[in-house]
Amino acid sequence: MFSSREDSRSAILFFSSQGIVKELLYSEFEALLEGFTPEKEWIDKEAKAVYLELSADLQVKAAVFFVISFDSEGWVEASWNIPLVNLARTAKVNDVGLKAATAQNCSDPKYQEMLWNPDLSASGKVLGWISDAIAVNKLGFSRQAAENMPNTTGQVAPSAVSHDNNARAMEAQITQLMQHQTQGASDIAQAMAKLEETKAQYAKKLGALQAQLADKVRQFDSAKTQLEGLKSTLEGSEQKIAQMREHYESKLKSTQGHEADFITALREHYETEASEQIASAESEYKELLNWREVELIYRAEREAQLHDEMTQLKLKNTELALMADGDLLQTMSDKGITFMTYQVGLGHINIPVSEVPLYINNPIGFVAAYCKVSQAVYLDWLAHFHAPVCRIQDAQGGYCGADVKRMESPMQFMPGVSDCCPQHQNKA
């Protein structure tokens, strides 16, 4: 996992609005990309980070400021792919003298959307955060002695620092390195446990699929055996049919000589007799059918005639009854008895004695004439009075059903207008 090259001092730093929140060795970041350790604190989040290449004296040689996204379990999104090393090597030096790759300063335009633009000015905080993190050196990079490096700044060599301070700093670095490695080992152990659990689940699924496959193989073998048996039986049947065909063909050839004429005559006689019987049956059936049609026509005419006679008799019976009771009705009227009928929406209607037969023969027509409208208009108004809604029907036969104003009098009612909503009055 760790590179053995001296110049491979590379690190990944994660940023928040308050500063650096996580530091990884580049080898640990590669393990993160390969799916060994998830980052629980970055679940369903997008992080801003920087890839750093450091010199032997832990000075920043190059930096790539990139954005990385994590899924719902803390794993890096599978689509993430940025060549950090190549971008660092090809980065251009910015205004502050730092070799950095950002969204505005990228050597390869296709990766610009995957980078971000930090404030790298002298007044910005990003460079300060990076310098502080390198100075603390949580990742435990080895620093080359200052006396082995060219001293171009004129500062005092690290050998001037007291031995006790160096020892305490080294102990702090070792402690931080051990904590970081322990955390990394714990993350790796969790990842391995999850890998084993996944492996067990897949082994269980594989066992179930293998059992299903074995069952399908047994079913296939059984079906194959049955098919072979059927094929054998079919071949035997075909052989028997072929033998029977040969037998009857040979027998037919032997009888064609002296029996062919007899068979032909017998066939012609049979066909003639059958044709005569069919013709006789057709003639009898047609005659019977004609008689049946005549009988049905006569019966229908007779029923219609009887129905008309019954109607006339009913009318005459009513008229005779009314004529017979005419004196009775007049007597009742003279005694102060009034004849009236109650109609919905109209109330009570008085019926003169002379018009009682008219009301009895046709009550609807009598009420319509009383309201001075036709019988059809009266019936439409009566339906409207019971349910004052729009009665326009659509293509499926359903009513519009919108509420309309109720017309209290049949004489005020206009079919197609009074029983239609404003939307359908012009379409009625």
C-alpha positions as CSV (number, residue, x, y, z in Angstrom):
1,M,0.0,0.0,0.0
2,F,2.8,2.4,0.9
3,S,5.2,3.5,-1.8
4,S,8.9,3.0,-1.1
5,R,10.1,6.0,-3.2
6,E,11.7,8.8,-1.3
7,D,9.9,11.5,-3.2
8,S,6.4,9.9,-2.8
9,R,5.3,12.3,0.0
10,S,1.7,12.7,-1.1
11,A,-1.4,13.5,1.0
12,I,-5.1,14.2,0.7
13,L,-6.6,16.9,2.8
14,F,-10.4,17.3,3.2
15,F,-11.8,20.8,3.8
16,S,-14.9,22.3,5.5
17,S,-15.9,25.9,6.0
18,Q,-13.9,25.9,9.3
19,G,-10.7,24.3,8.0
20,I,-9.2,20.9,7.4
21,V,-11.3,18.1,8.8
22,K,-9.5,14.9,7.6
23,E,-6.0,13.9,6.4
24,L,-5.1,10.8,4.5
25,L,-2.0,9.4,3.0
26,Y,-2.3,9.0,-0.8
27,S,-2.0,5.2,-0.3
28,E,-5.0,5.4,2.1
29,F,-6.9,7.4,-0.4
30,E,-6.3,4.8,-3.0
31,A,-7.7,2.2,-0.6
32,L,-10.8,4.4,-0.2
33,L,-11.2,4.5,-4.0
34,E,-10.8,0.8,-4.3
35,G,-13.6,0.2,-1.8
36,F,-11.8,-1.0,1.3
37,T,-12.9,1.7,3.8
38,P,-16.0,3.8,3.6
39,E,-16.2,7.4,4.9
40,K,-19.2,7.5,7.2
41,E,-19.0,11.2,7.9
42,W,-19.3,12.0,4.2
43,I,-22.5,9.9,3.5
44,D,-24.5,11.5,0.7
45,K,-22.2,14.5,0.7
46,E,-19.8,16.2,-1.7
47,A,-16.4,17.1,-0.2
48,K,-13.8,19.6,-1.3
49,A,-10.2,18.2,-1.0
50,V,-6.7,18.8,-2.2
51,Y,-4.0,16.4,-3.4
52,L,-0.5,17.5,-2.3
53,E,3.0,16.5,-3.4
54,L,5.6,17.5,-0.8
55,S,9.3,17.9,-1.1
56,A,11.8,16.2,1.2
57,D,11.7,19.2,3.6
58,L,7.8,19.0,3.5
59,Q,7.3,22.0,1.3
60,V,4.3,21.9,-1.2
61,K,5.6,21.0,-4.6
62,A,2.2,20.7,-6.4
63,A,-1.5,20.8,-5.4
64,V,-4.7,19.7,-7.1
65,F,-7.9,21.1,-5.6
66,F,-10.7,18.6,-6.5
67,V,-14.3,17.7,-5.6
68,I,-15.3,14.1,-4.6
69,S,-18.8,12.7,-4.0
70,F,-19.9,9.9,-1.7
71,D,-22.9,7.6,-1.9
72,S,-25.5,6.6,0.8
73,E,-23.0,4.2,2.5
74,G,-19.9,6.4,2.4
75,W,-18.3,4.9,-0.6
76,V,-16.8,7.1,-3.4
77,E,-19.2,7.4,-6.4
78,A,-18.2,4.9,-9.0
79,S,-18.2,7.6,-11.7
80,W,-15.4,9.6,-10.0
81,N,-12.1,9.4,-11.9
82,I,-9.5,12.1,-11.8
83,P,-5.8,11.6,-12.7
84,L,-4.5,13.5,-9.7
85,V,-0.9,12.7,-10.3
86,N,-0.9,13.7,-13.9
87,L,-2.8,17.0,-13.1
88,A,-0.2,17.8,-10.4
89,R,2.7,17.2,-12.7
90,T,1.2,19.3,-15.5
91,A,-0.1,22.1,-13.2
92,K,0.9,25.7,-13.9
93,V,2.4,28.1,-11.4
94,N,-0.1,30.6,-10.2
95,D,0.3,34.2,-9.1
96,V,1.6,33.3,-5.6
97,G,4.2,31.0,-7.0
98,L,2.4,27.8,-6.2
99,K,2.1,25.0,-8.8
100,A,-1.6,24.3,-8.4
101,A,-4.4,22.8,-10.5
102,T,-7.9,24.4,-10.0
103,A,-11.1,24.8,-11.9
104,Q,-9.7,28.0,-13.5
105,N,-6.1,26.8,-13.8
106,C,-6.3,23.2,-15.3
107,S,-4.1,21.8,-18.0
108,D,-6.9,19.4,-19.2
109,P,-10.2,21.2,-19.8
110,K,-12.3,18.0,-19.4
111,Y,-11.5,17.9,-15.7
112,Q,-12.4,21.5,-14.9
113,E,-15.9,20.6,-13.6
114,M,-14.4,18.2,-11.1
115,L,-12.1,20.8,-9.6
116,W,-12.8,23.8,-7.4
117,N,-11.4,27.3,-7.0
118,P,-9.9,28.0,-3.6
119,D,-8.7,31.5,-2.4
120,L,-5.0,31.1,-2.8
121,S,-4.2,34.8,-2.3
122,A,-2.0,35.9,0.7
123,S,-5.2,37.0,2.5
124,G,-6.9,33.6,2.0
125,K,-7.2,30.9,4.6
126,V,-6.6,27.8,2.4
127,L,-2.8,28.2,2.2
128,G,-2.7,28.8,6.0
129,W,-4.7,25.7,6.7
130,I,-2.4,23.6,4.5
131,S,0.8,25.1,6.1
132,D,-0.6,24.4,9.6
133,A,-1.5,20.8,8.7
134,I,2.0,20.1,7.2
135,A,3.7,21.7,10.3
136,V,1.7,19.4,12.7
137,N,2.5,16.5,10.4
138,K,-0.2,14.1,11.6
139,L,0.5,11.8,8.7
140,G,4.1,11.3,10.0
141,F,6.1,12.2,6.9
142,S,9.9,12.1,7.4
143,R,11.5,15.4,7.2
144,Q,15.1,15.7,5.7
145,A,17.5,17.5,8.0
146,A,17.9,21.1,7.2
147,E,21.7,20.9,7.1
148,N,21.4,18.6,4.1
149,M,19.2,21.1,2.3
150,P,20.3,24.4,0.7
151,N,19.6,27.2,3.1
152,T,18.4,30.0,0.9
153,T,16.3,31.8,3.6
154,G,19.2,32.6,6.0
155,Q,17.1,31.1,8.9
156,V,18.7,29.2,11.8
157,A,19.2,25.4,11.2
158,P,16.9,23.0,13.1
159,S,20.1,21.8,15.0
160,A,19.8,25.0,17.1
161,V,16.5,23.8,18.6
162,S,16.9,22.1,22.0
163,H,17.1,18.4,22.2
164,D,14.1,18.2,24.6
165,N,11.8,20.1,22.2
166,N,12.8,17.8,19.4
167,A,12.1,14.7,21.5
168,R,8.6,16.0,22.6
169,A,7.7,16.8,19.0
170,M,8.9,13.4,17.8
171,E,6.9,11.7,20.5
172,A,3.8,13.6,19.5
173,Q,4.3,12.7,15.9
174,I,4.8,9.0,16.8
175,T,1.6,9.1,18.9
176,Q,-0.4,10.7,16.2
177,L,1.0,8.3,13.6
178,M,0.1,5.3,15.8
179,Q,-3.5,6.6,16.3
180,H,-3.9,7.2,12.6
181,Q,-2.6,3.7,11.8
182,T,-4.9,2.2,14.5
183,Q,-7.9,3.9,13.0
184,G,-6.9,2.7,9.6
185,A,-6.5,-0.8,10.8
186,S,-9.9,-0.6,12.5
187,D,-11.5,0.6,9.2
188,I,-9.8,-2.1,7.3
189,A,-11.1,-4.7,9.8
190,Q,-14.6,-3.4,9.4
191,A,-14.3,-3.5,5.7
192,M,-13.0,-7.1,5.8
193,A,-15.9,-8.1,8.1
194,K,-18.4,-6.6,5.7
195,L,-16.6,-8.3,2.8
196,E,-16.9,-11.7,4.7
197,E,-20.6,-11.0,5.3
198,T,-21.2,-10.2,1.7
199,K,-19.2,-13.3,0.7
200,A,-21.4,-15.5,3.0
201,Q,-24.5,-14.0,1.5
202,Y,-23.3,-14.7,-2.1
203,A,-22.3,-18.2,-1.1
204,K,-25.8,-18.8,0.3
205,K,-27.3,-17.5,-2.9
206,L,-24.9,-19.6,-5.0
207,G,-25.9,-22.7,-3.0
208,A,-29.6,-22.0,-3.7
209,L,-29.0,-21.4,-7.4
210,Q,-26.9,-24.6,-7.6
211,A,-29.7,-26.5,-6.0
212,Q,-32.2,-25.0,-8.4
213,L,-29.9,-25.9,-11.3
214,A,-29.5,-29.5,-10.1
215,D,-33.3,-29.8,-9.9
216,K,-33.7,-28.4,-13.4
217,V,-31.1,-30.8,-14.6
218,R,-33.0,-33.7,-13.0
219,Q,-36.2,-32.5,-14.6
220,F,-34.4,-32.2,-18.0
221,D,-33.0,-35.7,-17.7
222,S,-36.5,-37.1,-16.8
223,A,-38.1,-35.2,-19.8
224,K,-35.3,-36.4,-22.0
225,T,-36.0,-40.1,-21.0
226,Q,-39.7,-39.6,-21.6
227,L,-39.0,-38.1,-25.0
228,E,-36.8,-41.0,-26.0
229,G,-39.5,-43.4,-24.9
230,L,-42.2,-41.5,-26.9
231,K,-39.9,-41.4,-29.9
232,S,-39.4,-45.2,-29.7
233,T,-43.1,-45.7,-29.4
234,L,-43.8,-43.4,-32.3
235,E,-41.2,-45.2,-34.5
236,G,-42.9,-48.5,-33.7
237,S,-46.3,-47.1,-34.5
238,E,-45.0,-45.7,-37.8
239,Q,-43.7,-49.1,-38.7
240,K,-47.0,-50.8,-38.0
241,I,-48.9,-48.2,-40.0
242,A,-46.5,-48.7,-42.9
243,Q,-47.1,-52.4,-42.8
244,M,-50.8,-52.0,-42.7
245,R,-50.7,-49.6,-45.6
246,E,-48.7,-52.0,-47.7
247,H,-51.1,-54.8,-46.8
248,Y,-54.2,-52.9,-47.8
249,E,-52.6,-51.5,-50.9
250,S,-51.7,-54.9,-52.1
251,K,-55.2,-56.2,-51.3
252,L,-56.7,-53.3,-53.2
253,K,-54.6,-54.0,-56.2
254,S,-55.6,-57.7,-56.1
255,T,-59.3,-56.7,-56.1
256,Q,-59.2,-54.0,-58.7
257,G,-59.4,-56.5,-61.5
258,H,-62.7,-58.3,-61.0
259,E,-64.3,-56.2,-58.2
260,A,-63.7,-52.6,-59.6
261,D,-66.8,-52.7,-61.8
262,F,-69.0,-54.0,-58.9
263,I,-67.6,-51.3,-56.6
264,T,-68.2,-48.5,-59.2
265,A,-71.8,-49.6,-59.8
266,L,-72.5,-49.9,-56.1
267,R,-71.2,-46.4,-55.6
268,E,-73.3,-44.9,-58.4
269,H,-76.4,-46.7,-57.1
270,Y,-75.8,-45.4,-53.6
271,E,-75.2,-41.9,-54.8
272,T,-78.4,-41.9,-56.9
273,E,-80.5,-43.2,-54.0
274,A,-79.0,-40.7,-51.6
275,S,-79.7,-37.8,-54.0
276,E,-83.4,-38.9,-54.4
277,Q,-83.8,-39.2,-50.6
278,I,-82.3,-35.8,-50.0
279,A,-84.4,-34.1,-52.7
280,S,-87.6,-35.7,-51.2
281,A,-86.6,-34.6,-47.7
282,E,-85.9,-31.0,-48.9
283,S,-89.3,-30.9,-50.7
284,E,-91.2,-32.1,-47.6
285,Y,-89.3,-29.7,-45.4
286,K,-90.0,-26.7,-47.7
287,E,-93.7,-27.5,-47.8
288,L,-93.8,-27.8,-44.0
289,L,-91.9,-24.6,-43.6
290,N,-94.3,-22.8,-46.0
291,W,-97.3,-24.0,-44.0
292,R,-95.6,-23.0,-40.8
293,E,-95.0,-19.4,-42.1
294,V,-98.6,-19.1,-43.2
295,E,-99.8,-20.3,-39.8
296,L,-97.6,-17.7,-38.0
297,I,-98.7,-14.9,-40.3
298,Y,-102.4,-15.8,-39.7
299,R,-101.8,-16.0,-35.9
300,A,-100.1,-12.6,-35.8
301,E,-103.0,-11.0,-37.8
302,R,-105.5,-12.7,-35.5
303,E,-103.7,-11.4,-32.3
304,A,-103.6,-7.9,-33.7
305,Q,-107.3,-8.0,-34.5
306,L,-108.2,-9.3,-31.1
307,H,-106.1,-6.6,-29.5
308,D,-107.9,-3.9,-31.4
309,E,-111.2,-5.4,-30.5
310,M,-110.3,-5.5,-26.8
311,T,-109.2,-1.9,-26.9
312,Q,-112.5,-0.8,-28.5
313,L,-114.4,-2.8,-26.0
314,K,-112.6,-1.2,-23.1
315,L,-113.3,2.3,-24.5
316,K,-117.0,1.5,-25.1
317,N,-117.2,0.0,-21.6
318,T,-115.8,3.1,-20.1
319,E,-118.1,5.4,-22.1
320,L,-121.1,3.2,-21.2
321,A,-120.2,3.3,-17.5
322,L,-119.8,7.1,-17.6
323,M,-123.1,7.5,-19.5
324,A,-124.8,5.2,-17.0
325,D,-123.4,7.1,-14.1
326,G,-123.8,10.5,-15.7
327,D,-126.9,11.2,-13.7
328,L,-125.1,10.0,-10.6
329,L,-122.1,12.4,-11.2
330,Q,-124.5,15.3,-11.9
331,T,-126.4,14.5,-8.8
332,M,-123.2,14.4,-6.8
333,S,-122.2,17.8,-8.2
334,D,-125.6,19.2,-7.4
335,K,-125.1,18.0,-3.8
336,G,-121.9,20.1,-3.5
337,I,-119.4,17.4,-4.3
338,T,-116.4,18.7,-6.2
339,F,-114.2,16.5,-8.5
340,M,-110.5,17.4,-8.4
341,T,-107.1,15.8,-8.8
342,Y,-103.8,16.6,-7.2
343,Q,-100.8,17.0,-9.5
344,V,-97.2,17.5,-8.4
345,G,-96.1,21.1,-8.9
346,L,-99.6,22.3,-9.8
347,G,-101.5,21.4,-6.6
348,H,-105.3,20.6,-6.8
349,I,-107.1,21.0,-10.1
350,N,-110.9,21.1,-10.3
351,I,-112.5,18.8,-12.8
352,P,-115.9,19.8,-14.2
353,V,-118.5,17.0,-14.3
354,S,-118.7,17.2,-18.0
355,E,-114.9,16.7,-18.3
356,V,-114.6,13.7,-15.9
357,P,-114.6,11.2,-18.8
358,L,-111.8,13.1,-20.5
359,Y,-109.7,13.0,-17.4
360,I,-110.4,9.3,-16.9
361,N,-109.4,8.4,-20.6
362,N,-106.2,10.5,-20.6
363,P,-105.1,12.1,-17.3
364,I,-101.8,13.4,-18.7
365,G,-103.5,14.9,-21.7
366,F,-106.1,16.5,-19.5
367,V,-103.5,18.1,-17.2
368,A,-101.4,19.3,-20.1
369,A,-104.5,20.9,-21.7
370,Y,-105.3,22.5,-18.4
371,C,-101.8,24.0,-18.3
372,K,-102.2,25.1,-22.0
373,V,-99.1,23.1,-23.2
374,S,-98.7,20.0,-25.2
375,Q,-98.5,16.6,-23.5
376,A,-94.8,16.2,-24.5
377,V,-93.9,19.6,-23.0
378,Y,-95.8,18.8,-19.9
379,L,-93.9,15.5,-19.4
380,D,-90.5,17.3,-20.0
381,W,-91.6,20.0,-17.4
382,L,-92.6,17.3,-14.9
383,A,-89.2,15.6,-15.2
384,H,-87.5,19.1,-14.8
385,F,-89.7,19.9,-11.8
386,H,-88.7,16.7,-10.0
387,A,-84.9,17.1,-10.8
388,P,-83.9,20.7,-11.9
389,V,-80.6,19.8,-13.5
390,C,-79.0,20.0,-17.0
391,R,-80.3,17.1,-19.1
392,I,-77.9,17.4,-22.0
393,Q,-76.3,14.0,-22.6
394,D,-72.7,13.3,-23.8
395,A,-71.5,10.7,-26.3
396,Q,-71.5,8.0,-23.6
397,G,-75.1,8.7,-22.6
398,G,-74.3,10.4,-19.3
399,Y,-76.1,13.6,-18.2
400,C,-74.4,16.9,-17.6
401,G,-76.2,17.1,-14.2
402,A,-75.4,20.8,-13.5
403,D,-78.0,22.6,-11.3
404,V,-80.5,24.9,-13.2
405,K,-83.3,27.2,-12.0
406,R,-86.6,25.3,-11.4
407,M,-89.6,26.5,-13.6
408,E,-92.6,26.5,-11.3
409,S,-95.2,26.6,-14.2
410,P,-95.3,24.4,-17.4
411,M,-96.2,27.6,-19.4
412,Q,-92.8,29.1,-18.4
413,F,-90.9,26.0,-19.3
414,M,-89.0,25.9,-22.6
415,P,-87.5,22.5,-23.5
416,G,-83.8,22.8,-24.4
417,V,-83.5,26.1,-22.6
418,S,-85.0,25.8,-19.1
419,D,-83.6,22.3,-18.6
420,C,-80.0,23.2,-19.8
421,C,-77.1,24.9,-18.0
422,P,-75.8,28.1,-19.6
423,Q,-72.9,26.2,-21.2
424,H,-75.3,23.8,-23.1
425,Q,-78.2,26.1,-23.9
426,N,-76.7,27.0,-27.3
427,K,-76.0,23.3,-28.0
428,A,-79.4,21.9,-27.2
